[in-house]
Amino acid sequence: MMVLISYDVAVTSPGGKRRLRKIAKECTNFGQRVQYSVFECVIDPGQWARLKNTLEGIIDVELDSLRYYYLGKNYRKRVEHIGAKASFDVDDPLII
Amino acid sequence: MMVLISYDVAVTSPGGKRRLRKIAKECTNFGQRVQYSVFECVIDPGQWARLKNTLEGIIDVELDSLRYYYLGKNYRKRVEHIGAKASFDVDDPLII
């Protein structure tokens, strides 16, 4: 199944940049970074349960947020990209 | 139908902040800002054709990108939110 993960991390809060980096690194194990704060993960339910648990242990729930979109198996027909090609490294400089 | 719109704008490029603000303002007319660079728009096909055209006229296709996810009518069951509640103003300070 495909899960789209988007996140907002309060990077100016204490430890914010570290949380952002950790979230991005965890998502990288299962998916592709398509925009600065958006990952598309093709993942099985067991892996997803573990990743979800890990991500929710990283964020500060008072300040940050995660949003998941369950796009199912036929996700390719649901996605359209316009403009610059996504090409990110987890440690890339800031682009929003 | 529901269209999820996510965008990356190269804010440090000339005019980048202006493009970011314009994109966010256009999306606000049709949807809810759920994260800093993610909007959920509930929109009919005619409105979507116009909004899409407007957004693609704003971005710099060499530097910025838009990504659309067509989530259909039963989108509520596809979405899950964890952590801080989304509450944004288009002119809010930077949170990623």
N, CA and C atoms of all chains as a GROMACS GRO file, in nm:
protein
  576
    1MET      N    1   0.085  -0.119   0.000
    1MET     CA    2   0.000   0.000   0.000
    1MET      C    3   0.089   0.125   0.000
    2MET      N    4   0.028   0.237  -0.041
    2MET     CA    5   0.107   0.359  -0.041
    2MET      C    6   0.053   0.452   0.067
    3VAL      N    7   0.144   0.503   0.147
    3VAL     CA    8   0.108   0.602   0.248
    3VAL      C    9   0.186   0.729   0.218
    4LEU      N   10   0.112   0.837   0.205
    4LEU     CA   11   0.174   0.968   0.191
    4LEU      C   12   0.189   1.025   0.332
    5ILE      N   13   0.308   1.067   0.364
    5ILE     CA   14   0.333   1.123   0.497
    5ILE      C   15   0.376   1.268   0.480
    6SER      N   16   0.301   1.359   0.541
    6SER     CA   17   0.348   1.497   0.540
    6SER      C   18   0.367   1.540   0.685
    7TYR      N   19   0.459   1.630   0.708
    7TYR     CA   20   0.487   1.669   0.846
    7TYR      C   21   0.520   1.816   0.856
    8ASP      N   22   0.482   1.872   0.969
    8ASP     CA   23   0.524   2.006   1.007
    8ASP      C   24   0.603   1.991   1.135
    9VAL      N   25   0.722   2.041   1.136
    9VAL     CA   26   0.802   2.039   1.257
    9VAL      C   27   0.840   2.183   1.291
   10ALA      N   28   0.821   2.220   1.417
   10ALA     CA   29   0.854   2.356   1.462
   10ALA      C   30   1.005   2.366   1.475
   11VAL      N   31   1.071   2.394   1.362
   11VAL     CA   32   1.218   2.388   1.359
   11VAL      C   33   1.286   2.492   1.446
   12THR      N   34   1.215   2.598   1.481
   12THR     CA   35   1.278   2.700   1.565
   12THR      C   36   1.266   2.666   1.715
   13SER      N   37   1.192   2.561   1.749
   13SER     CA   38   1.182   2.518   1.890
   13SER      C   39   1.306   2.437   1.927
   14PRO      N   40   1.335   2.423   2.058
   14PRO     CA   41   1.453   2.344   2.098
   14PRO      C   42   1.442   2.201   2.044
   15GLY      N   43   1.547   2.155   1.979
   15GLY     CA   44   1.549   2.020   1.924
   15GLY      C   45   1.470   2.002   1.795
   16GLY      N   46   1.414   2.111   1.744
   16GLY     CA   47   1.328   2.101   1.626
   16GLY      C   48   1.400   2.050   1.502
   17LYS      N   49   1.519   2.103   1.478
   17LYS     CA   50   1.594   2.060   1.360
   17LYS      C   51   1.632   1.913   1.370
   18ARG      N   52   1.663   1.870   1.490
   18ARG     CA   53   1.699   1.729   1.512
   18ARG      C   54   1.576   1.640   1.484
   19ARG      N   55   1.459   1.681   1.533
   19ARG     CA   56   1.336   1.602   1.508
   19ARG      C   57   1.310   1.594   1.358
   20LEU      N   58   1.323   1.708   1.289
   20LEU     CA   59   1.300   1.711   1.145
   20LEU      C   60   1.391   1.612   1.073
   21ARG      N   61   1.519   1.612   1.111
   21ARG     CA   62   1.616   1.524   1.047
   21ARG      C   63   1.584   1.378   1.075
   22LYS      N   64   1.546   1.348   1.199
   22LYS     CA   65   1.514   1.210   1.235
   22LYS      C   66   1.392   1.159   1.160
   23ILE      N   67   1.289   1.242   1.151
   23ILE     CA   68   1.168   1.202   1.078
   23ILE      C   69   1.203   1.172   0.933
   24ALA      N   70   1.277   1.264   0.872
   24ALA     CA   71   1.312   1.245   0.730
   24ALA      C   72   1.394   1.117   0.712
   25LYS      N   73   1.486   1.091   0.803
   25LYS     CA   74   1.569   0.970   0.790
   25LYS      C   75   1.487   0.844   0.804
   26GLU      N   76   1.393   0.841   0.897
   26GLU     CA   77   1.308   0.723   0.913
   26GLU      C   78   1.223   0.699   0.787
   27CYS      N   79   1.166   0.807   0.735
   27CYS     CA   80   1.082   0.792   0.615
   27CYS      C   81   1.164   0.746   0.495
   28THR      N   82   1.288   0.790   0.488
   28THR     CA   83   1.375   0.753   0.376
   28THR      C   84   1.393   0.601   0.366
   29ASN      N   85   1.383   0.533   0.478
   29ASN     CA   86   1.397   0.387   0.474
   29ASN      C   87   1.287   0.318   0.395
   30PHE      N   88   1.173   0.385   0.382
   30PHE     CA   89   1.057   0.319   0.318
   30PHE      C   90   1.002   0.395   0.199
   31GLY      N   91   1.059   0.509   0.171
   31GLY     CA   92   0.994   0.584   0.064
   31GLY      C   93   1.080   0.689   0.002
   32GLN      N   94   1.013   0.765  -0.079
   32GLN     CA   95   1.079   0.865  -0.160
   32GLN      C   96   1.035   1.003  -0.112
   33ARG      N   97   1.132   1.091  -0.096
   33ARG     CA   98   1.099   1.228  -0.058
   33ARG      C   99   1.058   1.302  -0.183
   34VAL      N  100   0.932   1.339  -0.193
   34VAL     CA  101   0.882   1.402  -0.316
   34VAL      C  102   0.876   1.553  -0.304
   35GLN      N  103   0.866   1.600  -0.181
   35GLN     CA  104   0.881   1.742  -0.156
   35GLN      C  105   0.948   1.757  -0.020
   36TYR      N  106   0.975   1.883   0.018
   36TYR     CA  107   1.059   1.900   0.136
   36TYR      C  108   1.002   1.832   0.260
   37SER      N  109   0.873   1.840   0.278
   37SER     CA  110   0.813   1.779   0.398
   37SER      C  111   0.708   1.674   0.362
   38VAL      N  112   0.726   1.610   0.247
   38VAL     CA  113   0.631   1.508   0.201
   38VAL      C  114   0.707   1.384   0.152
   39PHE      N  115   0.669   1.270   0.208
   39PHE     CA  116   0.724   1.142   0.163
   39PHE      C  117   0.613   1.054   0.110
   40GLU      N  118   0.646   0.976   0.008
   40GLU     CA  119   0.557   0.870  -0.039
   40GLU      C  120   0.622   0.737  -0.005
   41CYS      N  121   0.556   0.657   0.077
   41CYS     CA  122   0.612   0.530   0.121
   41CYS      C  123   0.529   0.414   0.069
   42VAL      N  124   0.593   0.322   0.000
   42VAL     CA  125   0.528   0.198  -0.040
   42VAL      C  126   0.569   0.095   0.064
   43ILE      N  127   0.474   0.043   0.136
   43ILE     CA  128   0.505  -0.022   0.263
   43ILE      C  129   0.400  -0.128   0.294
   44ASP      N  130   0.440  -0.235   0.361
   44ASP     CA  131   0.338  -0.334   0.398
   44ASP      C  132   0.285  -0.300   0.538
   45PRO      N  133   0.170  -0.357   0.575
   45PRO     CA  134   0.105  -0.315   0.700
   45PRO      C  135   0.193  -0.332   0.824
   46GLY      N  136   0.274  -0.437   0.830
   46GLY     CA  137   0.361  -0.458   0.946
   46GLY      C  138   0.468  -0.351   0.957
   47GLN      N  139   0.531  -0.320   0.842
   47GLN     CA  140   0.632  -0.214   0.840
   47GLN      C  141   0.569  -0.080   0.876
   48TRP      N  142   0.450  -0.058   0.824
   48TRP     CA  143   0.382   0.069   0.850
   48TRP      C  144   0.353   0.087   1.000
   49ALA      N  145   0.309  -0.020   1.065
   49ALA     CA  146   0.282  -0.012   1.209
   49ALA      C  147   0.408   0.030   1.284
   50ARG      N  148   0.522  -0.026   1.243
   50ARG     CA  149   0.648   0.008   1.311
   50ARG      C  150   0.693   0.152   1.280
   51LEU      N  151   0.684   0.188   1.152
   51LEU     CA  152   0.727   0.324   1.113
   51LEU      C  153   0.640   0.430   1.182
   52LYS      N  154   0.510   0.407   1.182
   52LYS     CA  155   0.415   0.500   1.244
   52LYS      C  156   0.451   0.520   1.393
   53ASN      N  157   0.476   0.408   1.458
   53ASN     CA  158   0.512   0.412   1.600
   53ASN      C  159   0.642   0.490   1.621
   54THR      N  160   0.739   0.466   1.534
   54THR     CA  161   0.867   0.537   1.544
   54THR      C  162   0.848   0.687   1.525
   55LEU      N  163   0.776   0.725   1.421
   55LEU     CA  164   0.756   0.867   1.391
   55LEU      C  165   0.685   0.938   1.505
   56GLU      N  166   0.585   0.870   1.560
   56GLU     CA  167   0.506   0.932   1.666
   56GLU      C  168   0.586   0.941   1.797
   57GLY      N  169   0.694   0.864   1.805
   57GLY     CA  170   0.784   0.876   1.918
   57GLY      C  171   0.885   0.989   1.900
   58ILE      N  172   0.903   1.035   1.779
   58ILE     CA  173   1.001   1.142   1.752
   58ILE      C  174   0.940   1.280   1.770
   59ILE      N  175   0.819   1.298   1.720
   59ILE     CA  176   0.763   1.435   1.720
   59ILE      C  177   0.729   1.483   1.861
   60ASP      N  178   0.726   1.614   1.875
   60ASP     CA  179   0.671   1.677   1.994
   60ASP      C  180   0.524   1.704   1.961
   61VAL      N  181   0.433   1.629   2.023
   61VAL     CA  182   0.292   1.636   1.982
   61VAL      C  183   0.226   1.771   2.012
   62GLU      N  184   0.292   1.850   2.097
   62GLU     CA  185   0.238   1.983   2.125
   62GLU      C  186   0.274   2.082   2.015
   63LEU      N  187   0.383   2.054   1.945
   63LEU     CA  188   0.437   2.153   1.851
   63LEU      C  189   0.436   2.106   1.706
   64ASP      N  190   0.456   1.978   1.686
   64ASP     CA  191   0.473   1.924   1.550
   64ASP      C  192   0.348   1.847   1.509
   65SER      N  193   0.339   1.816   1.382
   65SER     CA  194   0.231   1.727   1.339
   65SER      C  195   0.274   1.638   1.225
   66LEU      N  196   0.206   1.524   1.219
   66LEU     CA  197   0.220   1.429   1.110
   66LEU      C  198   0.083   1.412   1.049
   67ARG      N  199   0.079   1.396   0.919
   67ARG     CA  200  -0.050   1.371   0.854
   67ARG      C  201  -0.029   1.257   0.756
   68TYR      N  202  -0.113   1.157   0.766
   68TYR     CA  203  -0.100   1.039   0.681
   68TYR      C  204  -0.218   1.033   0.584
   69TYR      N  205  -0.188   0.997   0.462
   69TYR     CA  206  -0.292   0.976   0.361
   69TYR      C  207  -0.273   0.836   0.307
   70TYR      N  208  -0.375   0.755   0.323
   70TYR     CA  209  -0.367   0.616   0.277
   70TYR      C  210  -0.419   0.609   0.134
   71LEU      N  211  -0.327   0.592   0.042
   71LEU     CA  212  -0.364   0.603  -0.100
   71LEU      C  213  -0.386   0.467  -0.168
   72GLY      N  214  -0.375   0.359  -0.094
   72GLY     CA  215  -0.408   0.227  -0.148
   72GLY      C  216  -0.309   0.177  -0.250
   73LYS      N  217  -0.356   0.086  -0.334
   73LYS     CA  218  -0.265   0.023  -0.431
   73LYS      C  219  -0.260   0.097  -0.564
   74ASN      N  220  -0.372   0.157  -0.602
   74ASN     CA  221  -0.376   0.224  -0.733
   74ASN      C  222  -0.340   0.372  -0.720
   75TYR      N  223  -0.232   0.396  -0.647
   75TYR     CA  224  -0.201   0.535  -0.613
   75TYR      C  225  -0.144   0.614  -0.730
   76ARG      N  226  -0.084   0.542  -0.827
   76ARG     CA  227  -0.017   0.616  -0.936
   76ARG      C  228  -0.113   0.707  -1.012
   77LYS      N  229  -0.235   0.659  -1.031
   77LYS     CA  230  -0.330   0.740  -1.107
   77LYS      C  231  -0.383   0.859  -1.025
   78ARG      N  232  -0.353   0.862  -0.897
   78ARG     CA  233  -0.401   0.969  -0.810
   78ARG      C  234  -0.302   1.085  -0.797
   79VAL      N  235  -0.184   1.071  -0.854
   79VAL     CA  236  -0.076   1.168  -0.828
   79VAL      C  237  -0.038   1.243  -0.955
   80GLU      N  238  -0.016   1.372  -0.942
   80GLU     CA  239   0.032   1.452  -1.055
   80GLU      C  240   0.137   1.550  -1.005
   81HIS      N  241   0.243   1.563  -1.079
   81HIS     CA  242   0.353   1.652  -1.037
   81HIS      C  243   0.376   1.759  -1.144
   82ILE      N  244   0.391   1.882  -1.099
   82ILE     CA  245   0.415   1.995  -1.190
   82ILE      C  246   0.541   2.068  -1.143
   83GLY      N  247   0.627   2.102  -1.236
   83GLY     CA  248   0.741   2.187  -1.202
   83GLY      C  249   0.867   2.110  -1.172
   84ALA      N  250   0.952   2.171  -1.088
   84ALA     CA  251   1.086   2.118  -1.061
   84ALA      C  252   1.079   1.975  -1.010
   85LYS      N  253   1.174   1.897  -1.055
   85LYS     CA  254   1.180   1.757  -1.015
   85LYS      C  255   1.226   1.748  -0.870
   86ALA      N  256   1.166   1.652  -0.799
   86ALA     CA  257   1.206   1.631  -0.660
   86ALA      C  258   1.340   1.560  -0.656
   87SER      N  259   1.432   1.616  -0.582
   87SER     CA  260   1.562   1.552  -0.566
   87SER      C  261   1.621   1.606  -0.436
   88PHE      N  262   1.600   1.529  -0.329
   88PHE     CA  263   1.635   1.580  -0.198
   88PHE      C  264   1.732   1.490  -0.126
   89ASP      N  265   1.811   1.551  -0.047
   89ASP     CA  266   1.886   1.480   0.053
   89ASP      C  267   1.832   1.525   0.188
   90VAL      N  268   1.831   1.435   0.283
   90VAL     CA  269   1.775   1.467   0.415
   90VAL      C  270   1.842   1.590   0.476
   91ASP      N  271   1.968   1.611   0.442
   91ASP     CA  272   2.040   1.724   0.499
   91ASP      C  273   2.048   1.845   0.406
   92ASP      N  274   1.964   1.844   0.302
   92ASP     CA  275   1.963   1.957   0.209
   92ASP      C  276   1.927   2.088   0.281
   93PRO      N  277   1.970   2.203   0.223
   93PRO     CA  278   1.928   2.330   0.282
   93PRO      C  279   1.777   2.351   0.265
   94LEU      N  280   1.730   2.446   0.337
   94LEU     CA  281   1.588   2.470   0.350
   94LEU      C  282   1.520   2.518   0.221
   95ILE      N  283   1.423   2.440   0.176
   95ILE     CA  284   1.334   2.482   0.067
   95ILE      C  285   1.194   2.444   0.109
   96ILE      N  286   1.101   2.538   0.100
   96ILE     CA  287   0.965   2.506   0.146
   96ILE      C  288   0.868   2.503   0.029
   97MET      N  289  -1.507   1.669  -0.522
   97MET     CA  290  -1.391   1.582  -0.503
   97MET      C  291  -1.289   1.652  -0.414
   98MET      N  292  -1.200   1.572  -0.360
   98MET     CA  293  -1.097   1.634  -0.277
   98MET      C  294  -0.962   1.624  -0.346
   99VAL      N  295  -0.894   1.737  -0.353
   99VAL     CA  296  -0.758   1.740  -0.407
   99VAL      C  297  -0.664   1.789  -0.297
  100LEU      N  298  -0.564   1.709  -0.273
  100LEU     CA  299  -0.459   1.749  -0.180
  100LEU      C  300  -0.351   1.818  -0.263
  101ILE      N  301  -0.316   1.937  -0.223
  101ILE     CA  302  -0.213   2.013  -0.297
  101ILE      C  303  -0.094   2.035  -0.204
  102SER      N  304   0.022   1.986  -0.245
  102SER     CA  305   0.142   2.019  -0.167
  102SER      C  306   0.237   2.094  -0.259
  103TYR      N  307   0.316   2.182  -0.202
  103TYR     CA  308   0.404   2.262  -0.285
  103TYR      C  309   0.538   2.286  -0.218
  104ASP      N  310   0.638   2.296  -0.300
  104ASP     CA  311   0.771   2.340  -0.258
  104ASP      C  312   0.801   2.467  -0.336
  105VAL      N  313   0.831   2.572  -0.266
  105VAL     CA  314   0.870   2.696  -0.332
  105VAL      C  315   1.010   2.734  -0.283
  106ALA      N  316   1.096   2.767  -0.377
  106ALA     CA  317   1.233   2.806  -0.342
  106ALA      C  318   1.229   2.947  -0.286
  107VAL      N  319   1.201   2.958  -0.156
  107VAL     CA  320   1.177   3.090  -0.096
  107VAL      C  321   1.299   3.181  -0.096
  108THR      N  322   1.417   3.123  -0.108
  108THR     CA  323   1.535   3.210  -0.107
  108THR      C  324   1.568   3.263  -0.247
  109SER      N  325   1.494   3.218  -0.349
  109SER     CA  326   1.516   3.271  -0.484
  109SER      C  327   1.442   3.403  -0.499
  110PRO      N  328   1.481   3.486  -0.600
  110PRO     CA  329   1.410   3.614  -0.617
  110PRO      C  330   1.261   3.593  -0.637
  111GLY      N  331   1.180   3.663  -0.560
  111GLY     CA  332   1.034   3.650  -0.572
  111GLY      C  333   0.976   3.526  -0.507
  112GLY      N  334   1.059   3.446  -0.443
  112GLY     CA  335   1.013   3.319  -0.386
  112GLY      C  336   0.908   3.336  -0.278
  113LYS      N  337   0.931   3.430  -0.188
  113LYS     CA  338   0.834   3.451  -0.081
  113LYS      C  339   0.700   3.500  -0.135
  114ARG      N  340   0.707   3.583  -0.240
  114ARG     CA  341   0.585   3.634  -0.301
  114ARG      C  342   0.508   3.517  -0.366
  115ARG      N  343   0.580   3.430  -0.436
  115ARG     CA  344   0.512   3.314  -0.499
  115ARG      C  345   0.446   3.226  -0.393
  116LEU      N  346   0.520   3.201  -0.283
  116LEU     CA  347   0.466   3.118  -0.175
  116LEU      C  348   0.336   3.178  -0.122
  117ARG      N  349   0.338   3.309  -0.100
  117ARG     CA  350   0.219   3.377  -0.044
  117ARG      C  351   0.102   3.370  -0.142
  118LYS      N  352   0.131   3.389  -0.271
  118LYS     CA  353   0.024   3.386  -0.372
  118LYS      C  354  -0.038   3.247  -0.383
  119ILE      N  355   0.047   3.145  -0.382
  119ILE     CA  356  -0.005   3.007  -0.391
  119ILE      C  357  -0.096   2.979  -0.272
  120ALA      N  358  -0.047   3.014  -0.153
  120ALA     CA  359  -0.126   2.987  -0.032
  120ALA      C  360  -0.259   3.062  -0.038
  121LYS      N  361  -0.257   3.186  -0.085
  121LYS     CA  362  -0.381   3.265  -0.091
  121LYS      C  363  -0.480   3.204  -0.189
  122GLU      N  364  -0.433   3.160  -0.304
  122GLU     CA  365  -0.524   3.097  -0.403
  122GLU      C  366  -0.586   2.970  -0.345
  123CYS      N  367  -0.503   2.888  -0.280
  123CYS     CA  368  -0.555   2.763  -0.224
  123CYS      C  369  -0.655   2.789  -0.113
  124THR      N  370  -0.634   2.896  -0.038
  124THR     CA  371  -0.724   2.930   0.072
  124THR      C  372  -0.868   2.952   0.025
  125ASN      N  373  -0.882   2.995  -0.100
  125ASN     CA  374  -1.017   3.016  -0.153
  125ASN      C  375  -1.098   2.887  -0.163
  126PHE      N  376  -1.030   2.775  -0.170
  126PHE     CA  377  -1.101   2.648  -0.194
  126PHE      C  378  -1.075   2.542  -0.089
  127GLY      N  379  -0.989   2.573   0.005
  127GLY     CA  380  -0.958   2.464   0.096
  127GLY      C  381  -0.899   2.509   0.227
  128GLN      N  382  -0.855   2.408   0.298
  128GLN     CA  383  -0.806   2.427   0.433
  128GLN      C  384  -0.656   2.399   0.434
  129ARG      N  385  -0.582   2.487   0.499
  129ARG     CA  386  -0.438   2.464   0.510
  129ARG      C  387  -0.417   2.368   0.627
  130VAL      N  388  -0.374   2.247   0.598
  130VAL     CA  389  -0.361   2.147   0.703
  130VAL      C  390  -0.218   2.135   0.754
  131GLN      N  391  -0.124   2.175   0.672
  131GLN     CA  392   0.014   2.190   0.717
  131GLN      C  393   0.074   2.307   0.641
  132TYR      N  394   0.198   2.341   0.676
  132TYR     CA  395   0.252   2.465   0.621
  132TYR      C  396   0.248   2.469   0.468
  133SER      N  397   0.281   2.359   0.404
  133SER     CA  398   0.281   2.360   0.257
  133SER      C  399   0.185   2.256   0.199
  134VAL      N  400   0.077   2.229   0.272
  134VAL     CA  401  -0.023   2.131   0.227
  134VAL      C  402  -0.164   2.187   0.246
  135PHE      N  403  -0.240   2.184   0.138
  135PHE     CA  404  -0.380   2.224   0.142
  135PHE      C  405  -0.469   2.108   0.102
  136GLU      N  406  -0.585   2.099   0.165
  136GLU     CA  407  -0.688   2.005   0.121
  136GLU      C  408  -0.803   2.088   0.065
  137CYS      N  409  -0.832   2.068  -0.063
  137CYS     CA  410  -0.936   2.147  -0.128
  137CYS      C  411  -1.053   2.058  -0.168
  138VAL      N  412  -1.171   2.093  -0.125
  138VAL     CA  413  -1.291   2.025  -0.172
  138VAL      C  414  -1.348   2.114  -0.281
  139ILE      N  415  -1.353   2.061  -0.401
  139ILE     CA  416  -1.364   2.149  -0.518
  139ILE      C  417  -1.434   2.073  -0.631
  140ASP      N  418  -1.509   2.147  -0.713
  140ASP     CA  419  -1.571   2.077  -0.828
  140ASP      C  420  -1.476   2.084  -0.948
  141PRO      N  421  -1.498   2.000  -1.048
  141PRO     CA  422  -1.401   1.992  -1.158
  141PRO      C  423  -1.376   2.125  -1.230
  142GLY      N  424  -1.478   2.207  -1.246
  142GLY     CA  425  -1.461   2.336  -1.314
  142GLY      C  426  -1.372   2.430  -1.233
  143GLN      N  427  -1.400   2.436  -1.102
  143GLN     CA  428  -1.318   2.520  -1.014
  143GLN      C  429  -1.174   2.470  -1.012
  144TRP      N  430  -1.161   2.337  -1.011
  144TRP     CA  431  -1.027   2.278  -1.006
  144TRP      C  432  -0.947   2.314  -1.130
  145ALA      N  433  -1.010   2.310  -1.246
  145ALA     CA  434  -0.940   2.345  -1.370
  145ALA      C  435  -0.887   2.488  -1.362
  146ARG      N  436  -0.968   2.577  -1.306
  146ARG     CA  437  -0.925   2.718  -1.295
  146ARG      C  438  -0.814   2.734  -1.191
  147LEU      N  439  -0.832   2.670  -1.075
  147LEU     CA  440  -0.731   2.684  -0.970
  147LEU      C  441  -0.596   2.628  -1.016
  148LYS      N  442  -0.601   2.511  -1.078
  148LYS     CA  443  -0.479   2.445  -1.128
  148LYS      C  444  -0.405   2.539  -1.225
  149ASN      N  445  -0.482   2.596  -1.316
  149ASN     CA  446  -0.425   2.689  -1.413
  149ASN      C  447  -0.362   2.811  -1.345
  150THR      N  448  -0.430   2.862  -1.245
  150THR     CA  449  -0.378   2.978  -1.171
  150THR      C  450  -0.248   2.943  -1.100
  151LEU      N  451  -0.248   2.829  -1.030
  151LEU     CA  452  -0.129   2.790  -0.953
  151LEU      C  453  -0.009   2.769  -1.045
  152GLU      N  454  -0.036   2.707  -1.159
  152GLU     CA  455   0.074   2.677  -1.252
  152GLU      C  456   0.126   2.803  -1.320
  153GLY      N  457   0.046   2.909  -1.315
  153GLY     CA  458   0.092   3.038  -1.365
  153GLY      C  459   0.175   3.114  -1.262
  154ILE      N  460   0.164   3.075  -1.136
  154ILE     CA  461   0.237   3.145  -1.029
  154ILE      C  462   0.377   3.088  -1.010
  155ILE      N  463   0.389   2.955  -1.011
  155ILE     CA  464   0.519   2.896  -0.976
  155ILE      C  465   0.625   2.922  -1.084
  156ASP      N  466   0.748   2.916  -1.042
  156ASP     CA  467   0.861   2.912  -1.134
  156ASP      C  468   0.891   2.764  -1.156
  157VAL      N  469   0.858   2.712  -1.275
  157VAL     CA  470   0.865   2.567  -1.298
  157VAL      C  471   1.008   2.512  -1.291
  158GLU      N  472   1.106   2.601  -1.299
  158GLU     CA  473   1.245   2.556  -1.288
  158GLU      C  474   1.285   2.534  -1.142
  159LEU      N  475   1.218   2.605  -1.053
  159LEU     CA  476   1.261   2.607  -0.913
  159LEU      C  477   1.159   2.548  -0.816
  160ASP      N  478   1.033   2.567  -0.845
  160ASP     CA  479   0.926   2.529  -0.752
  160ASP      C  480   0.855   2.405  -0.804
  161SER      N  481   0.776   2.344  -0.716
  161SER     CA  482   0.692   2.234  -0.765
  161SER      C  483   0.558   2.231  -0.692
  162LEU      N  484   0.462   2.175  -0.763
  162LEU     CA  485   0.329   2.148  -0.709
  162LEU      C  486   0.305   1.999  -0.723
  163ARG      N  487   0.239   1.941  -0.628
  163ARG     CA  488   0.205   1.800  -0.637
  163ARG      C  489   0.060   1.785  -0.597
  164TYR      N  490  -0.017   1.720  -0.682
  164TYR     CA  491  -0.160   1.705  -0.658
  164TYR      C  492  -0.190   1.558  -0.630
  165TYR      N  493  -0.276   1.535  -0.534
  165TYR     CA  494  -0.324   1.400  -0.505
  165TYR      C  495  -0.476   1.405  -0.512
  166TYR      N  496  -0.530   1.324  -0.601
  166TYR     CA  497  -0.675   1.321  -0.619
  166TYR      C  498  -0.733   1.215  -0.528
  167LEU      N  499  -0.799   1.259  -0.423
  167LEU     CA  500  -0.841   1.166  -0.318
  167LEU      C  501  -0.989   1.126  -0.330
  168GLY      N  502  -1.057   1.175  -0.433
  168GLY     CA  503  -1.194   1.132  -0.458
  168GLY      C  504  -1.294   1.182  -0.354
  169LYS      N  505  -1.405   1.109  -0.344
  169LYS     CA  506  -1.514   1.155  -0.256
  169LYS      C  507  -1.502   1.099  -0.115
  170ASN      N  508  -1.450   0.977  -0.104
  170ASN     CA  509  -1.441   0.914   0.029
  170ASN      C  510  -1.306   0.942   0.095
  171TYR      N  511  -1.268   1.069   0.089
  171TYR     CA  512  -1.133   1.102   0.134
  171TYR      C  513  -1.118   1.099   0.285
  172ARG      N  514  -1.227   1.118   0.357
  172ARG     CA  515  -1.214   1.125   0.504
  172ARG      C  516  -1.151   1.001   0.564
  173LYS      N  517  -1.186   0.886   0.510
  173LYS     CA  518  -1.132   0.761   0.567
  173LYS      C  519  -0.985   0.740   0.528
  174ARG      N  520  -0.936   0.821   0.439
  174ARG     CA  521  -0.797   0.808   0.394
  174ARG      C  522  -0.699   0.894   0.474
  175VAL      N  523  -0.750   0.979   0.561
  175VAL     CA  524  -0.665   1.080   0.625
  175VAL      C  525  -0.654   1.056   0.775
  176GLU      N  526  -0.536   1.072   0.829
  176GLU     CA  527  -0.516   1.062   0.973
  176GLU      C  528  -0.419   1.171   1.017
  177HIS      N  529  -0.449   1.236   1.126
  177HIS     CA  530  -0.366   1.346   1.175
  177HIS      C  531  -0.317   1.314   1.316
  178ILE      N  532  -0.188   1.338   1.339
  178ILE     CA  533  -0.125   1.314   1.469
  178ILE      C  534  -0.055   1.442   1.514
  179GLY      N  535  -0.074   1.480   1.638
  179GLY     CA  536   0.003   1.591   1.694
  179GLY      C  537  -0.070   1.723   1.688
  180ALA      N  538   0.009   1.830   1.681
  180ALA     CA  539  -0.043   1.966   1.691
  180ALA      C  540  -0.152   1.992   1.588
  181LYS      N  541  -0.252   2.064   1.630
  181LYS     CA  542  -0.364   2.096   1.542
  181LYS      C  543  -0.320   2.198   1.439
  182ALA      N  544  -0.370   2.181   1.317
  182ALA     CA  545  -0.339   2.276   1.212
  182ALA      C  546  -0.418   2.404   1.233
  183SER      N  547  -0.349   2.514   1.235
  183SER     CA  548  -0.416   2.643   1.246
  183SER      C  549  -0.323   2.747   1.188
  184PHE      N  550  -0.344   2.778   1.061
  184PHE     CA  551  -0.248   2.863   0.991
  184PHE      C  552  -0.313   2.987   0.935
  185ASP      N  553  -0.234   3.088   0.931
  185ASP     CA  554  -0.268   3.204   0.850
  185ASP      C  555  -0.165   3.208   0.738
  186VAL      N  556  -0.208   3.253   0.622
  186VAL     CA  557  -0.118   3.257   0.506
  186VAL      C  558   0.009   3.335   0.537
  187ASP      N  559  -0.002   3.434   0.625
  187ASP     CA  560   0.114   3.516   0.657
  187ASP      C  561   0.184   3.474   0.786
  188ASP      N  562   0.151   3.356   0.835
  188ASP     CA  563   0.216   3.305   0.956
  188ASP      C  564   0.367   3.296   0.940
  189PRO      N  565   0.442   3.303   1.053
  189PRO     CA  566   0.586   3.282   1.043
  189PRO      C  567   0.618   3.138   1.003
  190LEU      N  568   0.742   3.121   0.966
  190LEU     CA  569   0.787   2.996   0.906
  190LEU      C  570   0.785   2.877   1.001
  191ILE      N  571   0.707   2.775   0.967
  191ILE     CA  572   0.711   2.645   1.036
  191ILE      C  573   0.711   2.540   0.927
  192ILE      N  574   0.804   2.445   0.936
  192ILE     CA  575   0.812   2.345   0.830
  192ILE      C  576   0.773   2.209   0.882
   0.00000   0.00000   0.00000
